[in-house]
Every structure is written in C-alpha cells, then in structure tokens.
C-alpha cells in the first residue's frame, strides 16, 4: 500500500514540474516549485518508513524548512527586486533628504 502512495506522490511531483515549466505567471511557477518541495518532503517520509530509516524524517524536516525559507526569499525578490532588509520606501536617508 505504501508503494502505491509513493507512486502517487511521484505522479503529483511530475505534474508540479509540468506546471513549473508551463506556468503562465511567475507566481504559478513559484507555487508549483513550493508544491514540488512539499511532495519531496512527503516522499522522503514515506520512503524512510518503508526502508526502516528514521533518519529520513530528520532530512525531510530540514528540507521543509529550507523549502519554506527559499520560497519566501524568491517571492520577496520578485516583488521588490532585491533581498535586502529594507524596502525602497523605508530608506532613512531618503526620508531625511525629502
């Protein structure tokens, strides 16, 4: 039964890759890559259970955290054009010059 779940997750991952390539907007592509990362975490969990290797769950949790941080960084980059801590309207030097 777990092999069927693994196969279903792989099919869902393939569909996410298709959406990442064909996505009409950048946000659709980012969402599909984030979904692909989530499916990867699920697959690591299922395979770790099937193989009797609980260390896979630690790897899956680490990958989930990296996936979340990367998604936030990519969305911030596409929205503001950089990854700096200050937004364009929050520059104190610019406020003092005005």
C-alpha positions as CSV (number, residue, x, y, z in Angstrom):
1,X,0.0,0.0,0.0
2,X,2.8,2.4,0.8
3,X,4.4,1.8,-2.6
4,X,1.1,3.0,-4.2
5,X,1.4,6.1,-2.1
6,X,5.0,6.6,-3.2
7,X,3.9,6.2,-6.8
8,X,1.0,8.7,-6.4
9,X,3.4,11.2,-4.9
10,X,5.8,10.8,-7.8
11,X,2.9,11.4,-10.3
12,X,2.0,14.5,-8.4
13,X,5.6,15.7,-8.5
14,X,5.7,15.2,-12.3
15,X,2.5,17.3,-12.6
16,X,4.2,20.0,-10.5
17,X,7.2,20.0,-12.8
18,X,4.9,20.4,-15.8
19,X,3.2,23.4,-14.1
20,X,6.6,24.9,-13.3
21,X,7.6,24.8,-16.9
22,X,4.2,25.9,-18.4
23,X,3.0,28.2,-15.7
24,X,1.6,31.4,-17.2
25,X,3.0,33.6,-14.4
26,X,6.0,33.7,-12.2
27,X,3.8,33.2,-9.1
28,X,2.3,30.0,-10.6
29,X,5.8,28.7,-11.2
30,X,6.9,29.6,-7.6
31,X,3.8,27.9,-6.2
32,X,4.5,24.7,-8.2
33,X,8.1,24.6,-7.1
34,X,7.0,25.0,-3.5
35,X,4.4,22.2,-4.0
36,X,7.2,20.1,-5.5
37,X,9.2,20.7,-2.4
38,X,6.3,19.7,-0.2
39,X,5.8,16.5,-2.2
40,X,9.5,15.8,-1.8
41,X,9.1,16.0,2.0
42,X,6.2,13.6,1.8
43,X,8.1,11.2,-0.4
44,X,11.1,11.3,2.0
45,X,8.8,10.5,4.9
46,X,7.2,7.6,3.1
47,X,10.4,6.1,1.8
48,X,12.0,6.5,5.3
49,X,9.1,4.5,6.7
50,X,9.3,1.8,4.0
51,X,13.1,1.4,4.4
52,X,13.0,1.5,8.1
53,X,15.3,4.5,8.3
54,X,14.0,7.1,10.7
55,X,16.9,9.5,9.8
56,X,14.9,10.3,6.6
57,X,12.3,12.1,8.7
58,X,15.1,14.5,10.0
59,X,16.2,15.1,6.5
60,X,12.6,15.7,5.4
61,X,12.1,18.3,8.2
62,X,15.3,20.1,7.2
63,X,14.3,20.1,3.6
64,X,10.8,21.5,4.6
65,X,12.5,24.4,6.4
66,X,14.8,25.1,3.5
67,X,11.9,25.0,1.1
68,X,9.9,27.5,3.2
69,X,12.7,30.0,3.5
70,X,13.6,29.7,-0.2
71,X,10.0,30.3,-1.2
72,X,9.8,33.4,0.9
73,X,13.1,34.7,-0.5
74,X,12.1,34.1,-4.1
75,X,8.8,35.8,-3.6
76,X,10.4,38.8,-1.9
77,X,12.9,39.0,-4.8
78,X,10.2,39.0,-7.4
79,X,8.2,41.6,-5.5
80,X,10.9,44.1,-4.5
81,X,13.7,43.3,-6.9
82,X,16.3,42.6,-4.1
83,X,16.7,40.6,-0.9
84,X,17.9,43.4,1.3
85,X,16.2,44.0,4.6
86,X,14.9,47.5,3.8
87,X,12.2,48.2,1.3
88,X,12.5,51.0,-1.1
89,X,10.2,53.2,0.8
90,X,11.9,52.5,4.2
91,X,15.2,54.2,3.4
92,X,16.0,56.6,6.3
93,X,18.5,58.6,4.1
94,X,15.8,59.1,1.5
95,X,13.3,60.3,4.2
96,X,15.8,62.8,5.6
97,X,16.6,64.2,2.1
98,X,12.9,64.9,1.5
